[in-house]
Amino acid sequence: MIRTTKELLPEQKLSLLRKIRESHAYLKAYADMDFMSRKDLRSVRLQLELLKPELILREHKIRSTIVVFGSARILSPEEARRKLRQAQEDLSDHPRDVELKRRVIDAEKKVELSRWYEEAKRFSALLSKAQETGQDLEHVMLTGGGPGIMEAANRGAWECNAKSIGLNITLPHEQDPNPYITPELCFQFHYFSLRKMHFLMRAKALVAFPGGYGTLDELFETLTLVQTGKKRPLPIVLVGRTYWKRIINFDYMAEQGMIDWGDTKLFKMVDTAEEAWNHIRKFWKTHRETVAHMH
């Protein structure tokens, strides 16, 4: 049986072409967000999260970074004092309220801890003022991009008119980047693994201020990478001797044979921004001299 040809009317052609163009199948792959979000495309998304920050950092000639970790819950001194005043005023209106008494105690602790915000800001200012600004940028401040200690470190650079980097990440409770990051150097990640890689790819030091699980996670991962030789040696500085000695007993780990005694020398405990910066400079001065002697 011979099939006759059916001629489409012009308006029918336009209608069918419109349906084709509106189809997801017709979208270019990289422009199809539903396609890019599929489980099968995870490997591609991982590549993109590695590549995008890398290319932008190269474009800005960022050669090396100093990474700062610490609690997102630590407030600036001015904010901590404001919250304390508010808590005290609320308690004065209801002096028998147990919950308000607890809030005052918590606010007093926040004021006490806010000294680490100031110390992180001072540390960032010290290294930002010493930032080498030749053809490439050295010692650029890099943080997780959030509030607390991260904000303080980015702020210290911002107040010195120096560039700083923020590696933000999407969380169940949305975390906005702090406002002190250089806008063109603020990145948003989905995958923790790729964010971790960018923390250390250019790092010439890791400085950990008092913090919680996130800070400990990054600290121990870096210690493990250096211990196992997967990462070249670099200065690892723990700011706040009392805090770190109380939450982690490194000597006991060595006594029990869980780490070597030499592993307790992979980091340095200090109390001030100046001590931290001096240790980093001394480390790299010694390292350069050792390399030069070897050659």
C-alpha positions as MATLAB code, in Angstrom:
seq = 'MIRTTKELLPEQKLSLLRKIRESHAYLKAYADMDFMSRKDLRSVRLQLELLKPELILREHKIRSTIVVFGSARILSPEEARRKLRQAQEDLSDHPRDVELKRRVIDAEKKVELSRWYEEAKRFSALLSKAQETGQDLEHVMLTGGGPGIMEAANRGAWECNAKSIGLNITLPHEQDPNPYITPELCFQFHYFSLRKMHFLMRAKALVAFPGGYGTLDELFETLTLVQTGKKRPLPIVLVGRTYWKRIINFDYMAEQGMIDWGDTKLFKMVDTAEEAWNHIRKFWKTHRETVAHMH';
ca = [
       0.000    0.000    0.000;
       1.361    3.337   -1.024;
       1.291    5.998    1.725;
       0.371    9.447    0.563;
       2.419   12.430    1.713;
       0.640   14.779    4.073;
       1.617   18.422    3.758;
       1.784   20.416    6.999;
       0.216   23.786    7.111;
       2.589   26.646    8.069;
       0.947   27.110   11.478;
       1.262   23.357   12.127;
       4.987   23.481   11.342;
       5.444   26.382   13.729;
       3.556   24.539   16.456;
       5.638   21.370   16.081;
       8.907   23.329   15.942;
       7.920   25.164   19.106;
       7.349   21.846   20.886;
      10.768   20.618   19.743;
      12.522   23.749   20.956;
      10.721   23.610   24.313;
      11.686   19.977   24.863;
      14.398   19.291   27.477;
      15.995   16.932   24.983;
      16.741   19.898   22.714;
      18.596   21.853   25.423;
      22.381   21.865   25.251;
      23.614   19.451   27.903;
      25.436   22.061   30.020;
      22.386   24.364   29.977;
      19.971   21.642   31.100;
      19.957   21.939   34.907;
      17.643   18.949   35.344;
      20.105   16.855   33.344;
      23.155   18.256   35.173;
      21.512   17.440   38.515;
      21.026   13.767   37.724;
      22.794   11.173   39.855;
      24.661    9.890   36.775;
      26.277   13.323   36.331;
      27.899   13.419   39.775;
      31.373   12.799   38.366;
      30.960   15.776   36.017;
      29.776   18.014   38.859;
      32.774   16.965   40.927;
      35.077   17.946   38.073;
      33.376   21.323   37.728;
      33.682   22.073   41.462;
      37.391   21.336   41.236;
      37.940   23.293   38.032;
      35.957   26.519   38.511;
      37.752   27.815   41.662;
      41.092   26.603   40.301;
      40.758   28.621   37.106;
      39.552   31.759   38.908;
      42.360   31.593   41.486;
      44.864   31.262   38.657;
      43.346   34.258   36.895;
      43.819   36.301   40.085;
      47.413   35.033   40.378;
      46.835   33.484   43.817;
      49.986   31.473   44.359;
      49.676   30.488   48.027;
      47.226   30.783   50.915;
      47.116   30.740   54.706;
      44.080   28.763   55.868;
      42.211   29.696   59.047;
      39.668   27.442   60.755;
      37.664   28.054   63.917;
      34.200   28.154   65.395;
      31.383   29.770   63.452;
      29.690   30.455   66.816;
      32.251   32.884   68.209;
      30.964   36.457   68.069;
      32.788   39.718   67.562;
      33.401   41.586   70.849;
      30.886   44.284   69.937;
      28.175   41.749   69.081;
      28.917   39.649   72.177;
      28.677   42.695   74.464;
      25.438   43.780   72.803;
      23.872   40.358   73.428;
      25.081   40.419   77.041;
      23.538   43.842   77.663;
      20.249   42.649   76.182;
      20.282   39.496   78.319;
      21.027   41.506   81.460;
      18.203   43.953   80.697;
      15.765   41.088   80.149;
      16.829   39.492   83.433;
      16.454   42.775   85.342;
      12.810   42.856   84.220;
      12.256   39.227   85.327;
      14.930   38.495   88.011;
      13.477   35.099   88.981;
      13.381   33.674   85.438;
      15.732   30.655   85.325;
      15.967   30.649   81.525;
      16.982   34.322   81.477;
      19.672   33.627   84.098;
      21.012   30.894   81.831;
      21.036   33.313   78.895;
      23.133   35.793   80.866;
      25.642   33.056   81.723;
      25.806   32.009   78.059;
      26.215   35.638   76.962;
      29.058   36.132   79.461;
      30.808   33.103   77.970;
      30.361   34.565   74.474;
      32.039   37.796   75.618;
      34.938   35.778   77.030;
      35.327   33.762   73.819;
      35.134   36.859   71.614;
      38.820   37.468   72.315;
      39.542   34.751   69.744;
      37.619   36.755   67.141;
      39.945   39.686   67.803;
      43.006   37.427   67.736;
      41.965   35.902   64.385;
      41.386   39.360   62.953;
      44.801   40.550   64.182;
      46.491   37.459   62.750;
      44.898   38.067   59.363;
      45.976   41.705   59.447;
      49.575   40.700   60.228;
      49.872   38.341   57.277;
      47.884   40.622   54.945;
      50.265   43.510   55.624;
      53.156   41.146   54.863;
      51.440   39.782   51.749;
      53.862   39.543   48.872;
      52.363   41.466   45.975;
      54.735   40.817   43.130;
      53.568   39.169   39.943;
      51.797   36.509   42.041;
      50.026   36.850   45.395;
      51.440   34.908   48.342;
      49.914   34.242   51.777;
      46.339   35.133   50.818;
      43.863   34.572   53.649;
      41.490   31.672   52.994;
      38.557   30.615   55.195;
      35.373   28.574   55.043;
      33.552   31.795   54.266;
      31.075   31.735   57.146;
      30.627   33.677   60.398;
      32.652   33.623   63.632;
      36.391   33.016   63.317;
      36.043   32.790   59.532;
      34.469   36.236   59.415;
      37.194   37.622   61.681;
      39.959   36.324   59.403;
      38.356   37.697   56.230;
      37.675   40.964   58.048;
      41.296   41.368   59.085;
      42.336   41.200   55.426;
      39.485   43.478   54.327;
      40.511   46.160   56.835;
      44.003   46.088   55.299;
      42.612   46.385   51.754;
      44.001   42.922   50.995;
      42.318   40.151   49.056;
      40.891   37.126   50.871;
      39.133   33.946   49.809;
      35.991   32.258   51.124;
      34.969   28.664   50.391;
      31.308   28.581   51.371;
      29.153   25.454   51.254;
      25.443   24.736   51.027;
      24.115   23.356   54.309;
      20.653   22.242   55.528;
      20.537   25.517   57.470;
      21.557   27.988   54.764;
      24.842   29.711   55.550;
      25.431   33.076   53.936;
      29.015   34.128   53.237;
      30.396   36.809   55.512;
      30.577   40.262   53.877;
      34.360   40.701   54.174;
      35.387   38.195   51.486;
      36.683   39.588   48.201;
      33.534   39.192   46.044;
      35.275   37.669   43.037;
      37.044   35.160   45.340;
      33.972   33.839   47.165;
      33.020   30.332   46.035;
      30.056   28.121   46.868;
      30.492   24.351   47.063;
      28.085   21.438   47.218;
      30.655   18.711   47.907;
      32.710   18.780   51.116;
      35.409   16.659   49.456;
      36.165   19.225   46.731;
      36.055   22.085   49.226;
      38.607   20.237   51.354;
      40.903   19.864   48.357;
      40.822   23.600   47.678;
      41.579   24.352   51.329;
      44.940   22.612   51.022;
      45.959   22.839   47.353;
      47.755   26.192   47.846;
      48.076   26.200   51.639;
      51.368   27.307   53.167;
      49.958   27.062   56.699;
      46.882   25.938   58.578;
      45.875   27.941   61.646;
      43.145   26.494   63.878;
      41.437   28.661   66.476;
      39.089   27.151   69.096;
      36.271   25.375   67.301;
      34.001   22.346   67.146;
      33.523   19.327   64.903;
      34.222   21.167   61.650;
      37.484   22.615   62.950;
      38.574   19.244   64.346;
      37.664   17.552   61.071;
      39.914   19.836   59.036;
      42.692   19.749   61.630;
      42.909   15.963   61.870;
      42.576   15.497   58.137;
      45.525   17.848   57.574;
      47.569   16.149   60.300;
      46.850   12.769   58.715;
      47.835   13.950   55.232;
      51.142   15.332   56.527;
      51.762   12.303   58.754;
      51.269    9.892   55.840;
      53.245   11.970   53.353;
      50.257   12.735   51.147;
      50.755   16.447   51.835;
      54.093   18.241   51.978;
      55.035   19.438   55.487;
      53.555   22.796   56.393;
      53.153   24.735   59.650;
      50.029   23.683   61.544;
      49.280   26.143   64.337;
      46.747   25.685   67.156;
      45.844   29.027   68.720;
      44.735   28.800   72.361;
      46.947   26.418   74.336;
      44.483   25.919   77.203;
      41.612   25.046   74.876;
      43.547   22.581   72.756;
      45.269   20.860   75.674;
      41.933   20.312   77.403;
      40.046   18.884   74.434;
      42.841   16.716   72.939;
      45.546   14.882   74.875;
      48.128   14.294   72.142;
      50.743   13.050   74.630;
      48.365   10.350   75.865;
      47.819    9.214   72.264;
      51.604    8.867   71.883;
      51.928    7.096   75.265;
      49.348    4.558   74.126;
      51.215    4.001   70.868;
      48.397    5.357   68.709;
      50.736    7.937   67.167;
      54.527    8.331   67.198;
      56.086   10.891   69.515;
      57.321   12.625   66.386;
      53.709   13.133   65.346;
      53.230   15.449   68.319;
      55.714   17.795   66.615;
      53.592   18.191   63.493;
      51.856   21.189   65.055;
      52.635   24.157   67.273;
      50.449   25.521   70.077;
      50.453   29.294   70.615;
      48.326   31.937   72.326;
      48.667   35.031   70.174;
      48.485   36.167   66.572;
      52.122   37.268   66.694;
      53.291   33.838   67.887;
      51.341   32.152   65.103;
      52.736   34.393   62.369;
      56.288   34.194   63.726;
      56.128   30.377   63.760;
      54.912   30.292   60.145;
      57.683   32.634   58.985;
      60.311   30.686   60.919;
      59.072   27.388   59.487;
      59.357   28.534   55.887;
      62.667   30.327   56.462;
      64.113   27.083   57.845;
      62.493   25.088   55.039;
      63.988   27.319   52.331;
      67.418   27.175   53.959;
      67.203   23.368   54.185;
      66.244   23.046   50.530;
      68.996   25.470   49.483;
      71.564   23.472   51.529;
      70.432   20.216   49.933;
      71.035   21.669   46.460;
];
